[in-house]
C-alpha cells in the first residue's frame, strides 16, 4: 500500500514538472491595471538569470504583511533562503531582501523590483549589493487548490 502511494506521488510530481516546463520562463499575462492588481499572497515558481548569465530556479512564498499592499517574501533558490518585505505601488512590487541568518559567512542583501501581471505573474530585476551584472527574474503563481 505504501509503495503504491509512493509510486503515485512520484507520477504526480513528474506530471507537475512536465506541465511547469511547458510554460517555464514565459510571462503570459499583461501588465496589471494599477486599479486591479491581483492579490499576491501565495506560492510561486521562480526562474531567473544571475549577473553572470547563469540560470537558476526556486520557489517564492509571498504572505500578506501588516498593512494593505504590504507583503513578506521568502525565496528558496539554489538551497539558499532569502527573506524580505515589500509593498505594491501601482502595478509594481518592490522588496528589500537579505539572506537568512546562518546561510553563509557573508549576509547578502539587495532589492527586488517586479511588474505584476493581470494573472499574478511577476517579472523584473533583483540586485545583490556589491555584485555587478543584471539579474532578471520571473515568478509564476502555483495554482491554488
Number of C-alpha atoms within 10 A of each C-alpha: 6 7 8 9 10 11 12 12 12 12 12 12 12 12 11 11 12 12 11 14 10 9 11 16 17 14 17 12 13 13 19 19 13 15 8 10 20 16 13 22 16 16 19 22 20 23 20 22 17 18 16 11 12 9 13 13 16 17 20 23 19 21 17 18 15 9 8 9 16 19 22 19 22 20 23 17 16 10 9 12 18 21 19 21 21 21 17 20 13 14 20 20 22 22 21 18 23 19 20 17 13 9 13 10 7 9 12 17 17 17 18 21 20 22 21 27 21 17 18 24 25 26 26 18 19 23 20 18 11 8 12 11 11 15 20 20 22 22 26 24 20 15 8 6 3
